[in-house]
Amino acid sequence: ARVRMHLLKYHVDVVNVLICHIHLPEELMKTQTEKILAEQKQGMFNAQREAEIKRIELEKTSSQADNQRSLMEATVGVEISAKRSEQRKREAEGEAYYISETGKAEAEKMRLIGEAQGVAYNEQVNALGANGVALIETLKVIGEKGVRITPDIMASGGGGNGDGGGGIGTLLLLNLFRDQMQKNSDAPAIALTNGTK
């Protein structure tokens, strides 16, 4: 720098000065070399530290980006689960409403059928009498249950001339039938005698 200032007086611009064959003492050279090496090492350490800081920031940013994806997937998963839960809840409410209304309709149907049957039975009793209705209901049960009321073999008294001898067998058969029906149901008993009820 001093040489440059000195030569500027003469309008000479010095760009670079090279001094060759200078022989400095070994101690001075060692100190200077160590200083330069230390500065270079310090520069290298600073560069490595900067590189590590940038690498850490990059990994942090990359990790945040990866976690952001997982976070978004989890958030969407929670929303989907909530929607599915709401859907199942509404389906269950709809099913419960359907069952409730169907049950009410069935109960009302049964009530109306019961009332209609009650009215029909009352009308039958008024028209046929209690014993007539009991006989009709008994014959219905016989038909529904498949009860056999005629014997495989019939023995009758008399010569078959229609004098009523066969009526005793019929009377016994009807009394047997009545006893059987009383065992099978709570139907009112019908007293049968020869020619009278």
Backbone hydrogen bonds in HBPLUS format (Angstrom, degrees):
<---DONOR---> <-ACCEPTOR-->    atom                        ^
c    i                          cat <-CA-CA->   ^        H-A-AA   ^      H-
h    n   atom  resd res      DA  || num        DHA   H-A  angle D-A-AA Bond
n    s   type  num  typ     dist DA aas  dist angle  dist       angle   num
A0005-MET N   A0001-ALA O   3.11 MM   4  6.36 162.6  2.14 145.7 149.6     1
A0006-HIS N   A0002-ARG O   2.95 MM   4  6.15 157.9  2.00 147.7 154.2     2
A0007-LEU N   A0003-VAL O   2.93 MM   4  6.13 157.6  1.99 153.4 158.8     3
A0008-LEU N   A0004-ARG O   2.99 MM   4  6.12 132.5  2.22 145.8 158.1     4
A0010-TYR N   A0007-LEU O   3.00 MM   3  5.39 141.8  2.15 105.6 115.8     5
A0012-VAL N   A0007-LEU O   3.09 MM   5  5.34 158.7  2.14 139.1 140.7     6
A0011-HIS N   A0008-LEU O   2.99 MM   3  4.73 162.2  2.02 106.0 107.5     7
A0029-MET N   A0025-PRO O   3.09 MM   4  6.39 157.9  2.14 152.0 158.8     8
A0030-LYS N   A0026-GLU O   2.88 MM   4  6.06 154.3  1.95 149.9 156.7     9
A0031-THR N   A0027-GLU O   3.08 MM   4  6.29 162.5  2.11 147.4 151.6    10
A0032-GLN N   A0028-LEU O   3.00 MM   4  6.15 162.3  2.03 147.3 152.6    11
A0033-THR N   A0029-MET O   2.81 MM   4  5.94 157.8  1.86 147.0 153.6    12
A0034-GLU N   A0030-LYS O   2.89 MM   4  6.07 162.5  1.92 149.2 154.0    13
A0035-LYS N   A0031-THR O   2.91 MM   4  6.09 152.7  1.98 145.3 153.3    14
A0036-ILE N   A0032-GLN O   2.93 MM   4  6.19 160.2  1.97 150.0 154.8    15
A0037-LEU N   A0033-THR O   2.82 MM   4  6.06 162.3  1.85 152.0 157.5    16
A0038-ALA N   A0034-GLU O   2.78 MM   4  5.92 154.9  1.84 144.4 151.9    17
A0039-GLU N   A0035-LYS O   2.89 MM   4  6.15 156.7  1.94 147.1 153.5    18
A0040-GLN N   A0036-ILE O   2.85 MM   4  6.10 157.3  1.90 148.3 155.1    19
A0041-LYS N   A0037-LEU O   2.76 MM   4  6.01 159.4  1.80 150.4 156.3    20
A0042-GLN N   A0038-ALA O   2.78 MM   4  5.97 158.6  1.82 147.1 153.7    21
A0043-GLY N   A0039-GLU O   2.82 MM   4  6.06 155.9  1.88 145.6 152.4    22
A0044-MET N   A0040-GLN O   2.78 MM   4  6.06 153.4  1.85 145.9 154.0    23
A0045-PHE N   A0041-LYS O   2.71 MM   4  6.00 162.0  1.74 155.4 160.2    24
A0046-ASN N   A0042-GLN O   2.84 MM   4  6.04 159.4  1.88 148.6 154.6    25
A0047-ALA N   A0043-GLY O   2.88 MM   4  6.09 155.0  1.94 144.4 151.6    26
A0048-GLN N   A0044-MET O   2.83 MM   4  6.11 156.8  1.88 150.1 156.9    27
A0049-ARG N   A0045-PHE O   2.75 MM   4  5.99 159.2  1.79 150.0 156.3    28
A0050-GLU N   A0046-ASN O   2.89 MM   4  6.11 161.1  1.93 147.8 152.8    29
A0051-ALA N   A0047-ALA O   2.88 MM   4  6.09 155.3  1.94 144.1 151.7    30
A0052-GLU N   A0048-GLN O   2.79 MM   4  6.07 155.4  1.84 151.7 158.3    31
A0053-ILE N   A0049-ARG O   2.87 MM   4  6.12 160.0  1.91 151.7 157.3    32
A0054-LYS N   A0050-GLU O   2.91 MM   4  6.14 161.4  1.94 149.2 154.3    33
A0055-ARG N   A0051-ALA O   2.82 MM   4  6.04 150.8  1.90 143.3 152.3    34
A0056-ILE N   A0052-GLU O   2.80 MM   4  6.04 158.9  1.84 151.9 157.1    35
A0057-GLU N   A0053-ILE O   2.94 MM   4  6.18 159.8  1.98 147.7 153.4    36
A0058-LEU N   A0054-LYS O   2.85 MM   4  6.05 153.5  1.92 144.6 152.4    37
A0059-GLU N   A0055-ARG O   2.83 MM   4  6.11 162.6  1.86 152.6 156.8    38
A0060-LYS N   A0056-ILE O   2.82 MM   4  5.99 156.9  1.87 148.7 155.8    39
A0061-THR N   A0057-GLU O   2.87 MM   4  6.07 160.4  1.91 147.0 152.3    40
A0062-SER N   A0058-LEU O   2.78 MM   4  6.01 159.5  1.82 149.8 156.3    41
A0063-SER N   A0059-GLU O   2.72 MM   4  5.86 159.4  1.76 148.4 154.4    42
A0064-GLN N   A0060-LYS O   2.87 MM   4  6.07 157.8  1.92 146.8 153.2    43
A0065-ALA N   A0061-THR O   2.91 MM   4  6.16 152.0  1.99 144.3 152.2    44
A0066-ASP N   A0062-SER O   2.87 MM   4  6.19 158.9  1.92 150.2 155.9    45
A0067-ASN N   A0063-SER O   2.76 MM   4  5.98 164.7  1.78 153.3 158.1    46
A0068-GLN N   A0064-GLN O   2.72 MM   4  5.81 141.4  1.86 140.0 151.5    47
A0069-ARG N   A0065-ALA O   3.12 MM   4  6.43 149.4  2.22 143.8 150.2    48
A0070-SER N   A0066-ASP O   3.13 MM   4  6.53 161.1  2.17 148.5 153.1    49
A0071-LEU N   A0067-ASN O   2.69 MM   4  5.86 158.3  1.73 150.4 157.4    50
A0072-MET N   A0068-GLN O   2.83 MM   4  6.02 155.7  1.89 145.3 151.7    51
A0073-GLU N   A0069-ARG O   2.86 MM   4  6.14 159.2  1.91 150.4 156.5    52
A0074-ALA N   A0070-SER O   2.82 MM   4  6.05 158.9  1.87 150.3 156.2    53
A0075-THR N   A0071-LEU O   2.85 MM   4  6.05 158.1  1.90 147.6 154.0    54
A0076-VAL N   A0072-MET O   2.86 MM   4  6.06 165.7  1.89 152.5 156.2    55
A0077-GLY N   A0073-GLU O   2.81 MM   4  5.96 152.7  1.88 143.5 152.2    56
A0078-VAL N   A0074-ALA O   2.86 MM   4  6.12 153.0  1.93 148.8 155.2    57
A0079-GLU N   A0075-THR O   3.01 MM   4  6.31 159.9  2.05 148.4 153.8    58
A0080-ILE N   A0076-VAL O   2.85 MM   4  6.10 158.2  1.89 151.6 157.8    59
A0081-SER N   A0077-GLY O   2.89 MM   4  6.09 161.5  1.93 147.8 153.0    60
A0082-ALA N   A0078-VAL O   2.90 MM   4  6.11 156.8  1.95 148.5 155.1    61
A0083-LYS N   A0079-GLU O   2.95 MM   4  6.20 156.6  2.00 147.8 153.9    62
A0084-ARG N   A0080-ILE O   2.86 MM   4  6.13 160.4  1.90 153.4 159.0    63
A0085-SER N   A0081-SER O   2.85 MM   4  6.01 158.6  1.89 148.8 155.0    64
A0086-GLU N   A0082-ALA O   2.92 MM   4  6.13 158.5  1.97 146.2 152.1    65
A0087-GLN N   A0083-LYS O   2.84 MM   4  6.07 153.7  1.90 146.3 154.1    66
A0088-ARG N   A0084-ARG O   2.85 MM   4  6.15 163.1  1.88 153.9 157.4    67
A0089-LYS N   A0085-SER O   2.91 MM   4  6.10 156.6  1.96 147.9 154.9    68
A0090-ARG N   A0086-GLU O   2.93 MM   4  6.17 160.1  1.97 149.3 154.1    69
A0091-GLU N   A0087-GLN O   2.88 MM   4  6.13 156.6  1.93 150.4 157.6    70
A0092-ALA N   A0088-ARG O   2.87 MM   4  6.06 158.2  1.91 148.3 154.2    71
A0093-GLU N   A0089-LYS O   2.89 MM   4  6.15 156.5  1.94 148.0 154.9    72
A0094-GLY N   A0090-ARG O   2.86 MM   4  6.06 158.3  1.90 147.3 153.3    73
A0095-GLU N   A0091-GLU O   2.84 MM   4  6.09 158.1  1.89 149.0 155.3    74
A0096-ALA N   A0092-ALA O   2.82 MM   4  6.01 160.3  1.86 149.7 155.4    75
A0097-TYR N   A0093-GLU O   2.89 MM   4  6.07 157.3  1.94 147.0 153.4    76
A0098-TYR N   A0094-GLY O   2.88 MM   4  6.08 159.2  1.92 147.8 153.8    77
A0099-ILE N   A0095-GLU O   2.88 MM   4  6.13 164.9  1.90 152.9 156.5    78
A0100-SER N   A0096-ALA O   2.88 MM   4  6.03 161.9  1.92 148.2 153.8    79
A0101-GLU N   A0097-TYR O   2.86 MM   4  6.05 168.0  1.88 154.2 157.3    80
A0102-THR N   A0098-TYR O   2.81 MM   4  5.94 158.1  1.86 149.4 156.5    81
A0103-GLY N   A0099-ILE O   2.83 MM   4  5.95 157.9  1.88 147.2 153.5    82
A0104-LYS N   A0100-SER O   2.93 MM   4  6.20 156.5  1.98 147.6 154.1    83
A0105-ALA N   A0101-GLU O   2.90 MM   4  6.11 159.0  1.94 146.4 152.3    84
A0106-GLU N   A0102-THR O   2.85 MM   4  6.09 158.4  1.90 150.1 156.2    85
A0107-ALA N   A0103-GLY O   2.87 MM   4  6.05 159.5  1.91 148.7 154.5    86
A0108-GLU N   A0104-LYS O   2.89 MM   4  6.11 159.8  1.93 149.0 154.6    87
A0109-LYS N   A0105-ALA O   2.87 MM   4  6.06 153.9  1.94 145.3 153.2    88
A0110-MET N   A0106-GLU O   2.85 MM   4  6.11 162.3  1.88 152.3 156.4    89
A0111-ARG N   A0107-ALA O   2.89 MM   4  6.11 156.3  1.94 147.4 154.3    90
A0112-LEU N   A0108-GLU O   2.93 MM   4  6.13 162.9  1.96 150.1 154.2    91
A0113-ILE N   A0109-LYS O   2.85 MM   4  6.10 158.6  1.90 151.5 158.1    92
A0114-GLY N   A0110-MET O   2.84 MM   4  5.99 161.6  1.87 148.1 153.5    93
A0115-GLU N   A0111-ARG O   2.87 MM   4  6.12 158.9  1.91 149.5 155.5    94
A0116-ALA N   A0112-LEU O   2.86 MM   4  6.04 159.6  1.90 146.5 152.5    95
A0117-GLN N   A0113-ILE O   2.81 MM   4  6.05 157.8  1.86 152.0 158.2    96
A0118-GLY N   A0114-GLY O   2.86 MM   4  6.06 155.4  1.92 146.8 153.9    97
A0119-VAL N   A0115-GLU O   2.92 MM   4  6.20 160.1  1.96 151.2 156.0    98
A0120-ALA N   A0116-ALA O   2.88 MM   4  6.10 157.8  1.93 146.1 152.9    99
A0121-TYR N   A0117-GLN O   2.80 MM   4  6.04 160.3  1.84 152.9 157.6   100
A0122-ASN N   A0118-GLY O   2.96 MM   4  6.17 160.7  2.00 148.1 153.5   101
A0123-GLU N   A0119-VAL O   2.94 MM   4  6.19 155.5  2.00 148.2 155.0   102
A0124-GLN N   A0120-ALA O   2.88 MM   4  6.16 154.3  1.95 147.9 155.4   103
A0125-VAL N   A0121-TYR O   2.83 MM   4  6.09 161.1  1.86 154.0 158.9   104
A0126-ASN N   A0122-ASN O   2.92 MM   4  6.14 157.9  1.97 146.2 152.4   105
A0127-ALA N   A0123-GLU O   2.92 MM   4  6.14 147.6  2.03 142.8 151.9   106
A0128-LEU N   A0124-GLN O   2.63 MM   4  5.65 173.1  1.64 161.9 164.2   107
A0129-GLY N   A0125-VAL O   2.77 MM   4  4.46 139.3  1.94 119.2 129.5   108
A0133-VAL N   A0129-GLY O   3.12 MM   4  6.40 160.6  2.16 153.0 157.7   109
A0134-ALA N   A0130-ALA O   2.97 MM   4  6.17 157.9  2.02 147.2 153.9   110
A0135-LEU N   A0131-ASN O   2.91 MM   4  6.11 154.4  1.98 146.2 152.6   111
A0136-ILE N   A0132-GLY O   2.99 MM   4  6.26 158.5  2.04 147.1 152.8   112
A0137-GLU N   A0133-VAL O   2.88 MM   4  6.11 164.5  1.90 154.4 158.5   113
A0138-THR N   A0134-ALA O   2.89 MM   4  6.02 150.8  1.97 143.4 152.0   114
A0139-LEU N   A0135-LEU O   2.94 MM   4  6.19 158.6  1.99 148.5 153.7   115
A0140-LYS N   A0136-ILE O   2.92 MM   4  6.21 145.5  2.04 144.3 154.6   116
A0141-VAL N   A0137-GLU O   3.00 MM   4  6.29 159.9  2.04 148.4 152.6   117
A0142-ILE N   A0138-THR O   2.96 MM   4  6.25 157.8  2.01 148.9 155.4   118
A0143-GLY N   A0139-LEU O   2.98 MM   4  6.20 157.1  2.03 143.1 148.8   119
A0144-GLU N   A0140-LYS O   2.84 MM   4  6.14 158.0  1.89 153.3 159.8   120
A0145-LYS N   A0141-VAL O   2.83 MM   4  5.88 164.6  1.85 156.9 160.2   121
A0146-GLY N   A0142-ILE O   2.98 MM   4  5.76 125.4  2.28 137.1 148.6   122
A0147-VAL N   A0142-ILE O   3.22 MM   5  5.14 145.8  2.34 136.9 143.9   123
A0167-GLY N   A0164-GLY O   3.04 MM   3  5.06 143.7  2.18  99.6 110.7   124
A0170-THR N   A0166-GLY O   3.28 MM   4  6.61 157.8  2.34 146.3 152.5   125
A0171-LEU N   A0167-GLY O   2.86 MM   4  6.02 156.9  1.92 146.4 152.9   126
A0172-LEU N   A0168-ILE O   2.90 MM   4  6.17 160.9  1.94 151.1 155.7   127
A0173-LEU N   A0169-GLY O   2.90 MM   4  6.08 154.7  1.97 144.4 151.9   128
A0174-LEU N   A0170-THR O   2.87 MM   4  6.13 158.2  1.91 152.1 157.5   129
A0175-ASN N   A0171-LEU O   2.94 MM   4  6.18 158.8  1.99 150.3 156.1   130
A0176-LEU N   A0172-LEU O   2.93 MM   4  6.13 155.3  1.99 145.7 152.6   131
A0177-PHE N   A0173-LEU O   2.88 MM   4  6.12 154.6  1.95 145.7 153.3   132
A0178-ARG N   A0174-LEU O   2.81 MM   4  6.05 155.1  1.87 147.9 154.7   133
A0179-ASP N   A0175-ASN O   3.00 MM   4  6.25 162.4  2.03 149.8 153.4   134
A0180-GLN N   A0176-LEU O   3.02 MM   4  6.27 157.6  2.07 147.0 153.2   135
A0181-MET N   A0177-PHE O   2.94 MM   4  6.19 157.4  1.99 152.2 158.2   136
A0182-GLN N   A0178-ARG O   2.95 MM   4  6.21 151.0  2.04 150.5 158.4   137
A0183-LYS N   A0179-ASP O   3.21 MM   4  6.47 145.4  2.33 142.7 150.8   138
A0184-ASN N   A0180-GLN O   3.19 MM   4  6.48 147.4  2.30 142.3 151.0   139
A0185-SER N   A0181-MET O   2.89 MM   4  5.98 138.5  2.07 149.9 159.4   140
A0193-THR N   A0196-THR O   3.13 MM   3  5.26 164.4  2.15 156.2 151.3   141
